Amino acid sequence: MSESSAATPNTANIPFYAEQGSECRLFTHAFEQRLPVLLKGPTGCGKTRFVEHMAARLGRPLITVSCHDDLSAADLVGRYLIGDGNTVWVDGPLARAVRCGAICYLDEVVEARKDTTVVLHPLADDRRVLPIERTGEHLQAPPEFMLVISYNPGYQNLLKNLKPSTRQRFVAMVFDYPRPEIEQRIIEAEAGADAALSQRLVKLAAALRRLTDQDLEETVSTRLLVVAARLIVSGLPELEACRAAIVDALTDDYETSAALDEVVQAVIGN
């Protein structure tokens, strides 16, 4: 979990984000209308960076929770803890966000335990209330509070999915890997790469993403391209950087790795 704040927007402190369409405008309208937002898209396509960017632009604190299999409703809302002989209530990140009017971002929310979505329902509709059963409180969210959740539809299955009753409470925004010219801008900005290097990496990404017969859970993300570019800019040979940051990060299977490596050789090796 991480927490950051920005009292007023300062362009110098706004994280870099290359807009792909009208997502910044849509997010701003949702914030002004006190509507929760659902971000859908593959791993490493920029969902988290987008939320960081928008929180800074809107001048709101951001509390981020990386959801996982063991994350429960109590982890989000809070619990009683014993210290120095006393029992003290300690707010969880969701309760803190409501109290201070922050943007609360639950990353990969479908990974959390099912009881967490029940807690989100009264916050994500017109009530905008967080009931805390253990203390008897009903926290009314201030106008500045915003709930944002994300998940990767590529990992969806019958056991890990958002119920319609949850999905229909949110304004949905669909993300994908950026267009080539935007992805090139991102690599140059994030890694300090020159145009020639960023073009080669974007060309490599296009070739790898065309592979549909490989047993990959995910294809190469913009994040991996940035990592490869940073290694190359630091002086590591391109082929070695691409193998470490892309090929070996995508798969543990020897045959799949060999097939991906052939693509890298064809695009980068020439």
C-alpha positions in Angstrom: 0.0 0.0 0.0 1.3 3.4 -0.8 0.1 6.9 0.0 1.0 10.2 -1.6 -0.5 13.7 -1.6 -0.6 16.9 -3.5 -2.3 19.9 -2.1 -2.5 21.8 -5.4 -1.7 20.8 -8.9 1.9 21.4 -9.9 2.9 20.5 -13.4 6.4 19.9 -12.3 5.2 17.2 -9.9 2.7 15.5 -12.2 3.9 12.0 -13.3 4.4 11.7 -17.0 1.4 10.1 -18.9 0.9 10.0 -22.6 -2.8 10.4 -23.3 -4.2 7.9 -25.8 -7.6 9.5 -26.3 -10.1 11.3 -24.0 -9.4 9.3 -20.9 -8.2 12.3 -18.9 -11.3 14.2 -19.7 -13.6 11.3 -18.8 -11.8 10.7 -15.5 -12.1 14.4 -14.6 -15.9 14.4 -15.4 -16.3 11.3 -13.2 -14.4 13.0 -10.4 -16.5 16.1 -10.6 -19.7 14.1 -10.7 -18.5 11.9 -7.7 -18.6 8.7 -9.7 -16.4 5.7 -9.1 -14.2 4.5 -12.0 -13.3 1.0 -13.3 -10.2 0.6 -15.4 -9.9 -2.4 -17.6 -6.7 -3.4 -19.4 -3.7 -5.7 -19.7 -0.7 -5.7 -17.4 1.7 -2.9 -17.9 -0.4 -0.8 -20.2 -0.4 2.3 -18.0 -3.4 2.0 -15.7 -1.6 2.8 -12.5 0.5 5.6 -14.0 -2.8 7.1 -15.3 -4.3 7.2 -11.8 -1.1 8.7 -10.4 -1.2 11.3 -13.1 -4.8 12.2 -12.6 -4.5 12.4 -8.8 -1.7 14.9 -9.2 -3.6 16.9 -11.8 -6.7 17.0 -9.6 -4.5 17.9 -6.5 -5.8 15.0 -4.4 -4.0 12.5 -2.2 -3.7 9.1 -3.6 -3.9 5.9 -1.6 -3.0 2.7 -3.7 -3.7 -0.8 -2.6 -2.3 -3.7 -4.6 -4.9 -6.4 -4.1 -4.0 -10.1 -3.5 -5.6 -13.4 -2.6 -5.4 -12.8 1.1 -6.7 -9.2 1.1 -9.9 -9.1 3.1 -12.5 -6.5 3.9 -11.0 -5.9 7.3 -7.6 -5.1 5.6 -9.3 -2.4 3.7 -11.6 -1.0 6.4 -9.6 -1.5 9.5 -9.4 -3.5 12.7 -8.9 -3.4 16.4 -5.2 -3.9 17.5 -3.8 -4.4 20.9 -0.9 -2.2 22.0 0.3 -1.2 25.4 -2.5 -3.0 27.1 -5.2 -1.1 25.2 -7.4 -2.1 22.3 -7.2 0.6 19.6 -9.1 0.9 16.3 -6.8 1.4 13.3 -8.3 2.5 10.0 -7.4 0.6 6.9 -6.5 2.4 3.6 -10.1 2.6 2.4 -11.3 4.2 5.6 -8.3 6.6 5.6 -9.1 7.6 2.0 -12.8 8.3 2.9 -11.9 10.4 6.0 -9.3 12.6 4.1 -11.1 12.8 0.8 -8.4 11.0 -1.1 -8.5 9.0 -4.3 -8.4 5.3 -3.3 -7.1 3.0 -6.1 -7.6 -0.7 -5.7 -5.3 -2.3 -8.2 -6.3 -5.8 -9.6 -9.4 -5.8 -7.4 -10.5 -9.2 -8.5 -7.5 -10.8 -6.8 -8.9 -9.8 -3.4 -11.3 -12.0 -1.4 -14.9 -11.8 -2.3 -16.0 -10.0 0.9 -14.1 -6.9 -0.2 -16.6 -6.1 -3.0 -19.5 -6.0 -0.6 -17.7 -3.3 1.3 -17.3 -1.3 -1.9 -21.0 -1.3 -2.9 -22.3 1.5 -0.6 -19.3 3.6 -1.5 -19.8 3.1 -5.2 -23.4 4.2 -5.5 -25.4 7.3 -4.5 -25.0 6.6 -0.8 -21.2 7.1 -0.8 -21.0 5.6 2.6 -18.5 3.3 4.2 -20.2 1.3 7.1 -17.7 0.2 9.8 -19.6 -2.6 11.6 -16.9 -3.0 14.3 -17.2 0.6 15.5 -20.8 1.3 14.4 -19.6 4.2 12.2 -21.1 5.2 8.9 -18.4 7.3 7.2 -19.9 9.7 4.7 -17.5 10.3 1.8 -16.7 13.9 1.2 -17.1 15.3 -2.3 -13.3 15.0 -2.9 -13.3 11.2 -2.3 -13.1 9.0 -5.3 -13.0 5.2 -5.7 -11.0 3.7 -8.5 -10.6 0.0 -9.2 -8.8 -1.9 -11.9 -8.5 -5.4 -13.3 -7.1 -7.3 -16.2 -9.8 -9.0 -18.3 -7.2 -11.3 -19.7 -7.0 -13.1 -16.4 -10.8 -13.4 -16.0 -12.3 -16.8 -15.1 -15.4 -18.0 -13.4 -13.8 -17.7 -10.0 -12.2 -14.3 -10.5 -14.7 -11.9 -12.0 -16.6 -8.8 -11.0 -20.3 -9.4 -10.4 -22.7 -7.3 -12.5 -24.0 -5.8 -9.3 -20.4 -4.4 -8.8 -19.5 -3.5 -12.4 -22.7 -1.5 -12.9 -21.8 0.9 -10.1 -18.7 2.1 -12.0 -17.9 4.3 -15.0 -15.8 1.9 -17.1 -12.7 2.9 -19.0 -10.9 0.5 -21.3 -7.1 0.6 -21.7 -4.9 -1.1 -24.2 -1.3 -0.9 -25.2 -0.6 2.5 -26.8 -0.4 3.2 -30.5 3.1 2.9 -31.8 3.8 6.7 -32.0 2.6 7.1 -28.4 4.5 4.1 -27.1 7.6 5.5 -28.7 7.0 8.8 -26.8 6.6 6.9 -23.6 9.9 5.0 -24.0 11.8 8.2 -24.9 10.3 10.0 -21.9 10.6 7.2 -19.3 14.0 5.7 -20.3 15.8 8.7 -21.9 16.1 6.6 -25.1 16.7 8.2 -28.5 14.2 8.0 -31.4 16.0 5.1 -33.1 16.1 2.9 -30.1 12.5 3.6 -29.2 11.4 2.8 -32.7 13.2 -0.6 -32.7 11.6 -1.5 -29.4 8.2 -0.5 -30.6 8.8 -2.6 -33.8 9.8 -5.5 -31.6 6.7 -5.1 -29.5 4.5 -5.2 -32.6 6.2 -8.4 -33.8 5.8 -10.1 -30.4 2.2 -9.1 -30.0 1.4 -10.7 -33.4 2.4 -14.1 -32.0 -0.9 -15.8 -31.2 0.3 -19.4 -31.1 2.6 -19.0 -28.2 1.5 -20.2 -24.7 1.7 -16.8 -23.1 -0.5 -15.4 -20.3 0.5 -11.9 -21.3 2.3 -10.4 -24.3 5.0 -7.7 -24.0 3.8 -4.7 -22.2 4.9 -1.0 -22.5 6.4 -1.4 -19.0 8.7 -4.1 -20.2 9.8 -2.0 -23.2 10.7 0.8 -20.8 12.7 -1.5 -18.6 14.6 -2.9 -21.7 15.2 0.7 -22.9 16.6 1.7 -19.5 19.0 -1.2 -19.5 20.2 -0.4 -23.0 20.6 3.3 -22.2 22.7 2.3 -19.2 25.1 0.5 -21.6 23.8 -3.1 -21.7 23.9 -4.6 -25.2 20.4 -4.5 -26.9 20.0 -8.3 -27.3 21.0 -9.0 -23.8 18.7 -6.3 -22.4 15.8 -7.6 -24.5 16.3 -11.2 -23.4 16.4 -10.2 -19.7 13.7 -7.6 -19.6 11.3 -9.1 -22.2 11.8 -12.7 -23.2 12.7 -14.2 -19.8 10.1 -12.0 -18.1 7.3 -13.4 -20.3 7.9 -17.1 -20.0 9.7 -19.9 -18.2 9.1 -22.4 -21.0 12.2 -23.2 -23.0 10.5 -23.7 -26.4 8.4 -20.5 -26.0 11.5 -18.6 -24.9 13.4 -19.8 -28.0 10.5 -18.7 -30.3 10.5 -15.3 -28.7 14.2 -15.0 -28.9 14.1 -15.6 -32.6 11.8 -12.6 -33.0 14.2 -10.5 -30.9 17.1 -11.6 -33.1 15.2 -10.8 -36.3 14.1 -7.3 -35.2 16.9 -6.2 -32.9 19.8 -8.3 -34.2 19.7 -6.7 -37.7 
